[in-house]
Amino acid sequence: MAQYVTSQTAAESAAATLFKSLYMQMAAALTITGLVAYFLSGSVDFWYFLAENSFAIWGIFIAQIVLVIWLSARLPKMSMTSATLLFILYSALMGVTMSTIFMIYTMSSIASVFFITAGTFLVMSLIGFFTRIDLTRVGSLLFMALVGLIIASVVNIFLHSETLYWVVSYAGVVIFVGLTAYDTQKIKNTFIQYGEVDEMGQKLALFGAFSLYLDFINLFLHLLRIMGDRR
């Protein structure tokens, strides 16, 4: 019994260490995304490039999807350096995509929505970390809802329905608020089960940072659609 308690304590200590690494990597990725987005938004040459190459943004979007799939599938076999560089690359590409919001929304509303997102994310992540309720079933439902959200978003590109736009926006907030708690709990359980702070543990922390980074970005974008002041 004493050995089990000692082992459990060691696993929880490793999980705490990995979570610190996770949040540092996530914060670094958000910083990269924000800086790239801000500086590109003020570049006249960049906007001329997009105007003359209308499919460039789609190319960047496709590159992001490829990176997500590659990182998810190849992470265990990658070195920590390679995985980190891919995460940095993804963060920079997301910054290119996010630069467009500075042309649509005012700087003050972007800043205020960012802080609202940060507060909401923190609360839900803490709930996911400390709750004793198993969120597995909730996570499965949220994932199915996310698939529906993606389909509805693609359909509305062609329909241009204002009603569907608002439904997707509010549904997106609910989905990513829930996913933040679910993903945090799932990551915590993975860390405790693994129980080591070695290279593989650091890779798990990086992938966890990647998952929560995506939750944060998507929550921010959906909140911005609802609360942002357009130029």
C-alpha positions in Angstrom: 0.0 0.0 0.0 2.8 2.4 0.9 4.6 1.6 -2.3 1.4 2.4 -4.3 1.0 5.7 -2.5 4.6 6.6 -3.2 4.2 5.6 -6.9 1.0 7.7 -7.2 2.6 10.7 -5.5 5.6 10.4 -7.9 3.2 10.2 -10.9 1.2 13.3 -9.7 4.5 15.2 -9.2 5.6 14.3 -12.8 2.2 15.4 -14.1 2.6 18.8 -12.3 6.0 19.3 -13.8 4.8 18.4 -17.3 1.8 20.7 -17.0 4.3 23.6 -16.2 6.1 22.7 -19.4 2.9 22.5 -21.3 1.6 25.9 -20.3 5.0 27.5 -21.0 5.1 26.0 -24.5 1.5 27.1 -25.1 2.2 30.6 -24.0 5.2 30.8 -26.3 3.1 29.5 -29.2 0.4 32.1 -28.6 3.1 34.8 -28.3 4.6 33.8 -31.7 1.1 33.7 -33.3 0.3 37.1 -31.9 3.5 38.8 -32.9 3.4 37.4 -36.5 -0.2 38.4 -36.8 0.4 41.9 -35.5 3.4 42.7 -37.6 2.0 41.3 -40.8 -1.2 43.2 -40.3 0.8 46.4 -40.7 2.7 45.3 -43.8 1.4 46.9 -47.0 3.5 44.4 -49.1 1.9 41.5 -47.4 -1.6 42.7 -48.2 -0.6 43.4 -51.8 0.7 39.8 -51.9 -2.6 38.4 -50.7 -4.5 40.6 -53.2 -2.5 39.3 -56.1 -2.4 35.8 -54.8 -5.9 35.0 -53.6 -5.2 31.3 -53.1 -2.2 31.9 -50.9 -4.3 32.0 -47.7 -5.8 28.6 -48.7 -2.3 27.2 -49.2 -1.3 28.3 -45.7 -4.5 26.8 -44.3 -3.8 23.5 -46.1 -0.2 23.6 -44.8 -1.6 24.0 -41.2 -3.8 20.9 -41.6 -0.9 18.9 -43.0 1.2 19.9 -40.0 -1.5 18.9 -37.5 -1.9 15.5 -39.1 1.9 15.0 -39.4 2.6 16.1 -35.8 -0.3 13.8 -34.5 0.9 10.8 -36.4 4.7 11.1 -36.1 5.2 12.6 -32.6 6.4 9.4 -30.9 9.1 8.9 -33.5 10.2 12.5 -33.7 13.0 14.1 -31.7 11.9 16.7 -29.2 13.8 19.3 -31.3 11.9 18.4 -34.5 8.5 18.4 -32.7 9.2 21.8 -31.2 10.3 23.3 -34.5 7.1 22.0 -36.1 5.0 23.5 -33.3 6.8 26.8 -33.8 6.2 26.6 -37.6 2.5 25.9 -37.0 2.3 28.9 -34.6 3.8 31.2 -37.2 1.5 30.0 -39.9 -1.4 30.5 -37.6 -0.1 34.1 -37.1 -0.3 34.6 -40.9 -3.9 33.4 -41.0 -4.8 35.5 -37.9 -3.3 38.7 -39.3 -6.5 39.1 -41.3 -8.5 39.8 -38.1 -6.7 43.1 -37.7 -8.3 44.3 -40.9 -11.8 43.3 -39.8 -11.9 44.2 -36.1 -10.7 47.1 -34.0 -7.5 46.7 -32.0 -9.3 47.5 -28.7 -12.0 44.8 -29.3 -9.3 42.2 -30.2 -7.4 43.0 -27.0 -10.5 42.8 -24.8 -11.8 39.6 -26.4 -8.3 38.1 -25.9 -8.4 38.8 -22.2 -11.9 37.4 -22.0 -10.8 34.3 -23.8 -7.8 33.9 -21.5 -10.0 34.2 -18.4 -12.5 31.7 -19.7 -9.8 29.3 -20.8 -8.1 29.5 -17.4 -11.3 28.7 -15.5 -12.3 25.8 -17.7 -8.8 24.4 -17.7 -8.8 24.5 -13.9 -12.2 22.8 -13.8 -10.8 20.1 -16.1 -7.8 19.6 -13.9 -9.5 19.5 -10.5 -12.9 17.9 -11.2 -13.5 14.3 -10.2 -16.3 13.9 -12.8 -15.2 11.8 -15.8 -15.6 14.0 -18.9 -15.0 11.2 -21.4 -18.6 11.0 -22.5 -18.9 14.8 -22.7 -15.7 14.8 -24.8 -17.2 12.3 -27.2 -20.4 14.4 -27.6 -18.3 17.6 -28.1 -16.2 16.0 -30.8 -19.3 15.0 -32.7 -20.6 18.5 -32.3 -17.3 19.8 -33.6 -17.6 17.8 -36.7 -21.1 19.3 -37.2 -19.7 22.7 -36.6 -17.0 22.3 -39.2 -19.5 21.1 -41.8 -21.9 23.9 -41.0 -19.1 26.4 -41.4 -18.1 25.1 -44.8 -21.7 25.1 -46.0 -22.1 28.7 -44.9 -19.2 29.8 -47.0 -21.6 29.2 -49.9 -24.9 30.0 -48.3 -23.9 33.3 -46.6 -26.7 32.8 -44.0 -26.6 35.3 -41.2 -28.7 33.0 -39.0 -26.3 30.1 -39.5 -23.3 32.4 -38.9 -24.6 33.3 -35.4 -25.6 29.7 -34.7 -22.1 28.5 -35.6 -20.5 31.3 -33.6 -22.4 30.6 -30.3 -22.1 26.8 -30.8 -18.4 27.2 -31.3 -18.0 29.0 -28.0 -19.9 26.3 -26.1 -17.9 23.5 -27.9 -14.5 24.9 -27.2 -15.3 25.9 -23.7 -16.2 22.3 -23.1 -13.2 20.9 -25.0 -10.9 23.0 -22.9 -12.0 21.2 -19.7 -12.1 17.8 -21.4 -8.7 18.1 -23.0 -7.1 19.3 -19.8 -8.5 16.3 -17.9 -7.5 13.9 -20.7 -3.9 15.4 -20.7 -3.7 15.1 -16.9 -4.7 11.5 -16.9 -2.2 10.8 -19.7 0.6 12.5 -17.7 -0.3 10.5 -14.5 -0.5 7.3 -16.4 2.9 7.9 -18.0 4.5 9.2 -14.8 7.9 10.2 -16.1 9.6 13.5 -16.9 11.8 12.2 -19.7 11.9 13.0 -23.4 8.7 11.1 -24.2 7.0 12.9 -21.3 8.2 16.2 -22.7 6.7 15.2 -26.1 3.4 14.5 -24.4 3.6 17.9 -22.8 4.2 19.5 -26.2 1.3 17.7 -27.8 -0.9 18.7 -24.9 0.2 22.3 -25.4 -0.7 21.9 -29.1 -4.2 20.6 -28.2 -4.9 23.4 -25.7 -3.4 26.0 -28.0 -5.9 25.0 -30.7 -8.8 25.2 -28.1 -7.7 28.7 -27.1 -7.4 30.0 -30.7 -10.7 28.6 -31.7 -12.5 29.9 -28.6 -10.9 33.3 -29.2 -12.1 33.4 -32.8 -15.7 32.4 -32.0 -15.8 35.0 -29.2 -14.4 37.6 -31.5 -17.2 36.9 -34.0 -19.8 37.5 -31.3 -18.2 40.4 -29.3 -15.7 42.0 -31.7 -16.3 45.6 -33.0 -15.9 45.6 -36.8 -14.0 48.4 -38.5 
